[in-house]
């Protein structure tokens, strides 16, 4: 039986990955900041699907949390076969309206944690000749969206580069780039969503199913919905000024987690 480690597992896309992987028979390592919520999730998934679910409380905005998760990923006795780097958040407000401490915290979680955890996981996976990593980015990576978009663009570029360097090793890496997903993300960041059209919202469970199918196909970037594939295709040829205008009308962040 294989084992998956999911960061930010208790809500949104992370919770959807946990449900799907548990239903498919994978043991889990669930990572988040809220110990009580993690234990409830682990118990529910164990009782429903008969899988083993470890709980690892960690705040990826700090070195101690990152180091704890990296150590678990590097454990050769109980190896992790799939890493889902999902933890993340959005900041309310435009550039210079958000505190520098919040901006740096975002970079810690979205970039440094992803780098360190991916490196810990793939080093162990390469030794075994198999494994996979899904780094949750966003379609914001392809749009001018401040620190959030820049951090997600880094995730996409890093994942593609690492996937190229590890080609032939048996280790697969993929950046997952969803659009608006119905989760707690926007509420927690106090980001309004009233101006977002209904057709732009995605279902987290369907999103995860499409993402896992893309990973199995060997794709290094997944935009798992025809609507967003079309939008991102148009974004490649649209003037940057027009994209910035769309950005301001559709909300501050595309938070997928």
C-alpha positions as CSV (number, residue, x, y, z in Angstrom):
1,X,0.0,0.0,0.0
2,X,1.3,3.4,-0.9
3,X,1.4,6.5,1.4
4,X,0.7,10.1,0.5
5,X,1.7,13.2,2.6
6,X,-0.6,16.2,2.1
7,X,0.1,19.7,3.5
8,X,-2.9,21.9,4.3
9,X,-4.9,18.7,4.4
10,X,-7.9,19.8,6.6
11,X,-9.6,22.2,4.2
12,X,-10.2,22.9,0.5
13,X,-8.1,21.1,-2.1
14,X,-6.0,19.4,0.5
15,X,-9.1,17.8,2.1
16,X,-10.3,16.8,-1.3
17,X,-6.9,15.1,-2.0
18,X,-7.2,13.3,1.3
19,X,-10.7,12.0,0.6
20,X,-9.8,10.8,-2.9
21,X,-6.5,9.1,-1.9
22,X,-8.0,7.5,1.1
23,X,-10.9,6.2,-1.0
24,X,-8.3,4.7,-3.4
25,X,-6.7,2.9,-0.5
26,X,-3.6,5.0,0.2
27,X,-2.3,5.5,3.7
28,X,-1.9,9.2,4.6
29,X,0.2,11.6,6.5
30,X,-2.0,14.7,7.2
31,X,-0.2,18.0,7.8
32,X,-1.8,21.2,9.0
33,X,-1.6,23.7,12.0
34,X,-4.8,22.6,13.8
35,X,-4.1,19.4,15.8
36,X,-7.7,18.8,16.8
37,X,-9.0,19.2,13.3
38,X,-6.2,16.9,12.0
39,X,-7.2,14.2,14.5
40,X,-10.8,14.4,13.5
41,X,-9.9,14.1,9.8
42,X,-7.6,11.2,10.4
43,X,-10.3,9.3,12.5
44,X,-13.0,9.9,9.9
45,X,-10.8,8.7,7.0
46,X,-9.6,5.7,8.9
47,X,-13.1,4.7,9.9
48,X,-14.6,5.2,6.4
49,X,-11.8,3.7,4.3
50,X,-9.8,1.5,6.6
51,X,-6.5,3.3,5.8
52,X,-3.9,4.4,8.3
53,X,-3.7,8.2,8.7
54,X,-0.8,9.8,10.6
55,X,-1.2,13.3,12.0
56,X,1.7,15.8,11.8
57,X,1.0,19.3,13.2
58,X,3.3,21.9,11.5
59,X,3.2,25.5,10.6
60,X,5.1,25.9,7.3
61,X,5.6,29.6,7.9
62,X,8.4,28.7,10.3
63,X,11.6,26.7,10.0
64,X,10.6,24.3,12.7
65,X,7.4,23.2,10.9
66,X,9.2,22.9,7.6
67,X,12.0,20.8,9.1
68,X,9.5,18.5,10.8
69,X,7.7,17.7,7.6
70,X,11.0,17.4,5.6
71,X,12.2,14.9,8.2
72,X,9.0,12.8,7.7
73,X,9.5,12.9,4.0
74,X,13.0,11.7,4.3
75,X,12.2,8.7,6.5
76,X,13.3,5.7,4.5
77,X,11.7,3.2,6.9
78,X,8.1,4.4,6.3
79,X,8.5,6.1,2.9
80,X,6.1,8.6,1.3
81,X,5.2,7.8,-2.3
82,X,3.2,11.0,-3.1
83,X,3.7,14.5,-1.8
84,X,1.0,17.1,-2.2
85,X,2.3,20.5,-1.4
86,X,-1.0,22.3,-0.9
87,X,-0.6,24.6,2.1
88,X,-1.1,28.2,1.2
89,X,-3.1,31.4,1.8
90,X,-4.0,34.8,0.3
91,X,-3.5,38.3,1.6
92,X,-6.2,40.9,1.5
93,X,-5.2,44.2,-0.2
94,X,-3.1,45.4,-3.0
95,X,0.7,45.9,-3.1
96,X,1.9,48.2,-0.3
97,X,-1.5,47.7,1.4
98,X,-0.3,44.4,2.8
99,X,2.3,44.3,5.6
100,X,5.8,43.2,4.7
101,X,5.7,40.5,7.3
102,X,2.6,39.0,5.7
103,X,4.3,39.2,2.2
104,X,7.4,37.4,3.5
105,X,5.3,34.8,5.3
106,X,3.6,34.0,2.0
107,X,6.9,33.5,0.3
108,X,8.0,31.2,3.1
109,X,5.0,29.0,2.7
110,X,4.5,29.2,-1.1
111,X,8.2,29.1,-2.2
112,X,10.7,28.1,0.5
113,X,8.5,25.3,2.0
114,X,7.7,23.9,-1.4
115,X,11.4,23.9,-2.4
116,X,12.5,22.2,0.8
117,X,9.7,19.7,1.0
118,X,10.0,18.8,-2.7
119,X,13.7,18.3,-2.3
120,X,13.3,16.1,0.8
121,X,10.7,14.0,-0.9
122,X,12.3,13.5,-4.3
123,X,15.7,12.7,-2.8
124,X,14.2,9.7,-1.1
125,X,11.9,8.8,-4.1
126,X,14.8,8.9,-6.5
127,X,16.6,6.3,-4.4
128,X,13.6,4.0,-4.7
129,X,13.1,4.8,-8.4
130,X,9.5,5.9,-8.0
131,X,7.3,8.6,-6.5
132,X,5.3,11.7,-7.3
133,X,4.9,15.3,-6.2
134,X,2.0,17.6,-6.9
135,X,2.8,21.3,-6.1
136,X,-0.5,23.2,-5.9
137,X,0.0,26.5,-7.8
138,X,-2.8,28.6,-9.4
139,X,-3.9,30.1,-12.7
140,X,-2.7,33.3,-11.0
141,X,0.8,32.2,-12.0
142,X,0.0,33.2,-15.5
143,X,-1.5,36.6,-14.6
144,X,-0.2,39.9,-13.1
145,X,-1.3,39.3,-9.5
146,X,1.3,40.7,-7.1
147,X,3.1,38.6,-4.6
148,X,0.5,35.8,-4.7
149,X,0.7,35.4,-8.5
150,X,4.5,35.7,-8.4
151,X,4.9,33.0,-5.8
152,X,2.7,30.7,-7.8
153,X,4.6,31.5,-11.0
154,X,7.7,30.4,-9.1
155,X,6.0,27.1,-8.1
156,X,5.2,26.4,-11.8
157,X,8.7,27.2,-13.0
158,X,10.4,25.3,-10.2
159,X,8.3,22.2,-10.7
160,X,8.9,22.2,-14.5
161,X,12.6,22.6,-14.0
162,X,12.8,19.9,-11.3
163,X,10.7,17.5,-13.5
164,X,13.1,18.0,-16.3
165,X,16.2,17.3,-14.1
166,X,14.6,14.2,-12.7
167,X,13.3,12.8,-16.0
168,X,14.0,9.1,-16.3
169,X,14.4,8.7,-12.5
170,X,10.9,7.3,-11.9
171,X,9.9,10.4,-10.0
172,X,7.1,12.6,-11.5
173,X,6.5,16.2,-10.6
174,X,3.5,18.3,-11.6
175,X,2.3,21.9,-10.9
176,X,-1.5,22.0,-10.4
177,X,-3.0,25.3,-11.5
178,X,-6.7,25.6,-10.6
179,X,-8.8,28.7,-10.8
180,X,-11.5,29.7,-8.3
181,X,-12.4,26.7,-6.1
182,X,-15.2,26.6,-3.6
183,X,-13.2,26.3,-0.3
184,X,-12.6,28.3,2.8
185,X,-9.7,30.1,1.2
186,X,-11.4,33.4,0.3
187,X,-13.3,33.6,3.6
188,X,-10.2,33.1,5.7
189,X,-8.4,35.8,3.8
190,X,-11.4,38.1,4.0
191,X,-11.5,38.4,0.2
192,X,-14.8,39.2,-1.3
193,X,-16.2,36.9,-4.0
194,X,-19.5,38.5,-4.9
195,X,-18.1,39.8,-8.3
196,X,-16.9,36.4,-9.4
197,X,-19.3,34.8,-12.0
198,X,-20.7,31.4,-11.1
199,X,-19.3,29.7,-14.1
200,X,-15.7,30.4,-12.9
201,X,-16.1,28.3,-9.7
202,X,-14.7,24.7,-9.7
203,X,-15.6,21.7,-7.5
204,X,-12.6,20.6,-5.4
205,X,-13.3,16.8,-5.7
206,X,-13.6,17.0,-9.5
207,X,-10.5,19.1,-9.6
208,X,-8.5,16.5,-7.7
209,X,-9.7,13.7,-9.9
210,X,-8.6,15.6,-13.0
211,X,-5.2,16.4,-11.4
212,X,-4.4,12.8,-10.5
213,X,-5.3,11.8,-14.0
214,X,-2.9,14.4,-15.4
215,X,-0.2,13.2,-13.0
216,X,-0.7,9.6,-14.2
217,X,-0.3,10.9,-17.8
218,X,3.0,12.4,-16.9
219,X,2.1,16.1,-17.3
220,X,4.2,18.6,-15.6
221,X,1.6,21.4,-15.5
222,X,-2.1,20.7,-15.0
223,X,-4.9,23.3,-15.7
224,X,-7.7,20.8,-14.9
225,X,-10.8,22.4,-16.5
226,X,-11.6,23.3,-20.1
227,X,-12.9,26.7,-19.1
228,X,-9.6,27.7,-17.5
229,X,-7.6,26.0,-20.3
230,X,-9.4,28.4,-22.7
231,X,-8.8,31.4,-20.5
232,X,-5.1,30.7,-20.1
233,X,-4.8,30.2,-23.8
234,X,-6.3,33.6,-24.3
235,X,-4.1,35.1,-21.6
236,X,-1.0,34.1,-23.6
237,X,-1.9,36.4,-26.4
238,X,-3.8,39.2,-24.6
239,X,-2.1,42.5,-23.8
240,X,-0.8,42.7,-20.2
241,X,-2.8,45.9,-19.6
242,X,-6.0,44.1,-20.4
243,X,-5.1,41.2,-18.0
244,X,-4.4,43.7,-15.2
245,X,-7.9,45.1,-15.8
246,X,-9.5,41.7,-15.6
247,X,-7.5,41.0,-12.5
248,X,-9.0,44.1,-10.7
249,X,-12.5,43.1,-11.6
250,X,-12.4,39.5,-10.6
251,X,-11.0,39.8,-7.1
252,X,-7.6,40.1,-5.4
253,X,-6.5,36.5,-5.3
254,X,-7.3,33.2,-7.1
255,X,-6.7,31.2,-3.9
256,X,-7.0,27.6,-4.7
257,X,-6.2,26.0,-1.4
